[in-house]
Amino acid sequence: MASSDTEVVVVGGGAAGIAACRRLKDADIDCLLIEARARLGGRAWTIGDDPRSPIDLGCGWLHSADRNPWCKIADAQGRSIDKTPPPWARSSAPIGFPLADQAAYLDAREKFYARVVAMAEAEQDAPAATLLDPNGRWNDLIGATGTYVSGAELERVSVRDLGRYDDSGVNWRVVEGYGTVIATHGAGLPVALGRPVRRIDWSGRRLRVETADGSIAADAAIVTLPSALLAEEKVVFTPGLPAKTEAAAGLPLGLADKLFLSLSDAGEFEKDSRLFGRTDRRGTATYHVRPFGRPQIEAYFAATLAAELETAGEDAFLDFAVAELVGLLGGDFARRIKPLDLHRWGIDPLARGSYSYALPGKADCRAVLAAPVDDRLFFAGEACSTNDYSTAHGAYLTGVAAADQAIAARRGKRSR
Ligand SMILES: Cc1cc2nc3c(=O)[nH]c(=O)nc-3n(C[C@H](O)[C@H](O)[C@H](O)COP(=O)(O)OP(=O)(O)OC[C@H]3O[C@@H](n4cnc5c(N)ncnc54)[C@H](O)[C@@H]3O)c2cc1C
C-alpha cells in the first residue's frame, strides 16, 4: 500500500477519479487514488498491440469537442485529433436504406428530439417514448438509435434528463485512443491499483477507508464509483447513506457494447461510413465501417439486445452481427469479417453497465448524487453531471468540481 494515512482518498480511477486526483495534487493536497482494477481508466479503455490501430472498448468520441477538456489534454500529450464528422451526423451508406428514407428518418428523429428539449422542464416528467409520433413510420429506428444514446429503451428514459443533456454537436476522436489519453493523464499520480475499496467508515473524527488490503485513514474522500455500484451498495458506508443509494438507483447504467471486426477488401466501403443492421426493429446493431479508414467494422449493440447477447456469450455478438451484415451485403460477406475484440460491460463487476440514464421522474437524482456529505465525503463520476452525464468529459468536470469542493473544505478546516 502506497500510504496508510493521507488527507484525501479518491475512490475509483476512471476519468472522474483521475481528474480529481490531479487537481488535488496540483493544489499540494496529500492524496491517494485507490482503484480496484489493475489499470487506470475504468470505462475509458484503449487496447491493441498495434499502435497504428488501437481500439477503444469504452468511450471513443470526444463529444462536445469544442468545449471538451480532454481535447486540450490530448493536445498537450501530443495526440492526433481526427475531426471527421461522426457517421450519425451524415447520411449512411444507401445499402438497405435508400437516401430518401434516410432523409425522412432524420427529419422524424430531429422532430422527436426537439419535442424532448421542449418538454424537458415541463411540470411532469415522462418516459421519452411518450413523445414518439403515435403513427411514426420511423419509431423503431428512433428507438434503436435512442438505445445507443442512453443504453436503454426510450420507455425507461426520463424526458427531463434527456432534454437537459447539452450537446454542442461537435464530435472528434483521438487517433491513439480516448482511453489512452485518460489513462496517461493519471501518470505520476499517487495511485494504488488492484485494491477494491469495501467500506468507508465516516463515524469517527477521521475516515477509515477499508480495502481488500488493509485500511487507510483520511480526512476526506472523493467517491467516483459508477452509479450501478452505488445503487447495489458494493461499497458500504458507515453510517449508511440511504439518500445516495436511492439517487443512484434512479440513475441506472444503460448498456452499450462494441464488437470490433476485421474487414478484408475494405476499400470498397467509404471511410467512416455507417450501416444499420435493420431499420424496422429496435433490436438492431449499427455498424461503423472503416473507422479512421482502418480495415475494421465497429459494431454497436445496446440496451435489451446487448443484455441478451451478453447472457448468451461472446459468440452471440458475432453471430448476430454476421446475420445482419449478410442480410445487407450477401452471404459471401461472412468470410470477409473476423472478430477482433469485445468487452461485455454489463457483466463487468467493476462497471455493471456502460453509461447512466435517468428513469422517468429521477432527473434531479444527479444533483442529489453529486452533493457533498458532512464536508468530508464528495461525489463525482459521469452520473453526477446534470448536463454532460454519460460522457468522459462529464466525468472529468465532476471530478474537478469535487476536488475543488474538497480543497475548499480542507483549507477552511486548516485555517480554523
Ligand atoms: C461501450 C461504451 C462506449 C462509450 N462511448 C463514449 C463516447 O464515445 N464518449 C464519451 O464521452 N463517453 C462514452 N462512454 C462513457 C464513458 O466511458 C464514461 O461515461 C466515463 O468513462 C465514466 O468515467 P467515470 O470516472 O465516471 O467512471 P468509471 O470510468 O467507471 O470509473 C470508476 C472506477 O471505479 C473503479 N471501481 C469500481 N469499484 C471499485 C471499488 N470497490 N474500489 C475501487 N475502485 C472501484 C472502476 O474500476 C473504475 O475504474 C462510453 C462507455 C462505454 C462502456
The ligand as an SDF file (V2000), in Angstrom:
LIG
                    3D

 53 58  0  0  0  0  0  0  0  0999 V2000
  -19.1450    0.9940  -24.8820 C   0  0  0  0  0  0  0  0  0  0  0  0
  -19.0170    2.3890  -24.3360 C   0  0  0  0  0  0  0  0  0  0  0  0
  -18.9810    3.4710  -25.2120 C   0  0  0  0  0  0  0  0  0  0  0  0
  -18.8600    4.7670  -24.7170 C   0  0  0  0  0  0  0  0  0  0  0  0
  -18.7400    5.8060  -25.6040 N   0  0  0  0  0  0  0  0  0  0  0  0
  -18.4820    7.0440  -25.1400 C   0  0  0  0  0  0  0  0  0  0  0  0
  -18.1100    8.0850  -26.0150 C   0  0  0  0  0  0  0  0  0  0  0  0
  -17.9960    7.8790  -27.2330 O   0  0  0  0  0  0  0  0  0  0  0  0
  -17.8500    9.3290  -25.4950 N   0  0  0  0  0  0  0  0  0  0  0  0
  -17.9300    9.5640  -24.1470 C   0  0  0  0  0  0  0  0  0  0  0  0
  -17.6680   10.6870  -23.7220 O   0  0  0  0  0  0  0  0  0  0  0  0
  -18.2660    8.5890  -23.2860 N   0  0  0  0  0  0  0  0  0  0  0  0
  -18.5260    7.3400  -23.7350 C   0  0  0  0  0  0  0  0  0  0  0  0
  -18.7600    6.3170  -22.8690 N   0  0  0  0  0  0  0  0  0  0  0  0
  -18.9620    6.6310  -21.4350 C   0  0  0  0  0  0  0  0  0  0  0  0
  -17.6410    6.9480  -20.7030 C   0  0  0  0  0  0  0  0  0  0  0  0
  -16.7220    5.9180  -20.9450 O   0  0  0  0  0  0  0  0  0  0  0  0
  -17.9510    7.0500  -19.2260 C   0  0  0  0  0  0  0  0  0  0  0  0
  -19.0000    7.9870  -19.0080 O   0  0  0  0  0  0  0  0  0  0  0  0
  -16.7500    7.5370  -18.3980 C   0  0  0  0  0  0  0  0  0  0  0  0
  -15.5730    6.8780  -18.7810 O   0  0  0  0  0  0  0  0  0  0  0  0
  -17.0670    7.2990  -16.9200 C   0  0  0  0  0  0  0  0  0  0  0  0
  -16.0000    7.7360  -16.1030 O   0  0  0  0  0  0  0  0  0  0  0  0
  -16.1710    7.6850  -14.5260 P   0  0  0  0  0  0  0  0  0  0  0  0
  -14.8850    8.1160  -13.9300 O   0  0  0  0  0  0  0  0  0  0  0  0
  -17.4130    8.3820  -14.1260 O   0  0  0  0  0  0  0  0  0  0  0  0
  -16.4520    6.1450  -14.1840 O   0  0  0  0  0  0  0  0  0  0  0  0
  -15.5220    4.8630  -14.3930 P   0  0  0  0  0  0  0  0  0  0  0  0
  -14.6800    5.0310  -15.5960 O   0  0  0  0  0  0  0  0  0  0  0  0
  -16.4040    3.6790  -14.3240 O   0  0  0  0  0  0  0  0  0  0  0  0
  -14.5680    4.9120  -13.1280 O   0  0  0  0  0  0  0  0  0  0  0  0
  -14.9150    4.3290  -11.8880 C   0  0  0  0  0  0  0  0  0  0  0  0
  -13.7470    3.4940  -11.4220 C   0  0  0  0  0  0  0  0  0  0  0  0
  -14.0700    2.9100  -10.1520 O   0  0  0  0  0  0  0  0  0  0  0  0
  -13.4470    1.6260  -10.1090 C   0  0  0  0  0  0  0  0  0  0  0  0
  -14.0570    0.8380   -9.0460 N   0  0  0  0  0  0  0  0  0  0  0  0
  -15.2110    0.1460   -9.0650 C   0  0  0  0  0  0  0  0  0  0  0  0
  -15.4230   -0.4290   -7.8540 N   0  0  0  0  0  0  0  0  0  0  0  0
  -14.3890   -0.0800   -7.0730 C   0  0  0  0  0  0  0  0  0  0  0  0
  -14.0480   -0.3450   -5.7180 C   0  0  0  0  0  0  0  0  0  0  0  0
  -14.8190   -1.0900   -4.9110 N   0  0  0  0  0  0  0  0  0  0  0  0
  -12.8790    0.1680   -5.2260 N   0  0  0  0  0  0  0  0  0  0  0  0
  -12.0680    0.9270   -6.0140 C   0  0  0  0  0  0  0  0  0  0  0  0
  -12.3480    1.2020   -7.3100 N   0  0  0  0  0  0  0  0  0  0  0  0
  -13.5070    0.7210   -7.8280 C   0  0  0  0  0  0  0  0  0  0  0  0
  -13.6810    1.0840  -11.5100 C   0  0  0  0  0  0  0  0  0  0  0  0
  -12.8120    0.0240  -11.8000 O   0  0  0  0  0  0  0  0  0  0  0  0
  -13.4120    2.3360  -12.3620 C   0  0  0  0  0  0  0  0  0  0  0  0
  -12.0640    2.4010  -12.7620 O   0  0  0  0  0  0  0  0  0  0  0  0
  -18.8290    5.0050  -23.3230 C   0  0  0  0  0  0  0  0  0  0  0  0
  -18.8430    3.9150  -22.4500 C   0  0  0  0  0  0  0  0  0  0  0  0
  -18.9300    2.6310  -22.9420 C   0  0  0  0  0  0  0  0  0  0  0  0
  -18.8910    1.4680  -21.9740 C   0  0  0  0  0  0  0  0  0  0  0  0
  1  2  1  0
  2  3  1  0
  2 52  2  0
  3  4  2  0
  4  5  1  0
  4 50  1  0
  5  6  2  0
  6  7  1  0
  6 13  1  0
  7  8  2  0
  7  9  1  0
  9 10  1  0
 10 11  2  0
 10 12  1  0
 12 13  2  0
 13 14  1  0
 14 15  1  0
 14 50  1  0
 15 16  1  0
 16 17  1  0
 16 18  1  0
 18 19  1  0
 18 20  1  0
 20 21  1  0
 20 22  1  0
 22 23  1  0
 23 24  1  0
 24 25  2  0
 24 26  1  0
 24 27  1  0
 27 28  1  0
 28 29  2  0
 28 30  1  0
 28 31  1  0
 31 32  1  0
 32 33  1  0
 33 34  1  0
 33 48  1  0
 34 35  1  0
 35 36  1  0
 35 46  1  0
 36 37  1  0
 36 45  1  0
 37 38  2  0
 38 39  1  0
 39 40  1  0
 39 45  2  0
 40 41  1  0
 40 42  2  0
 42 43  1  0
 43 44  2  0
 44 45  1  0
 46 47  1  0
 46 48  1  0
 48 49  1  0
 50 51  2  0
 51 52  1  0
 52 53  1  0
M  END
$$$$
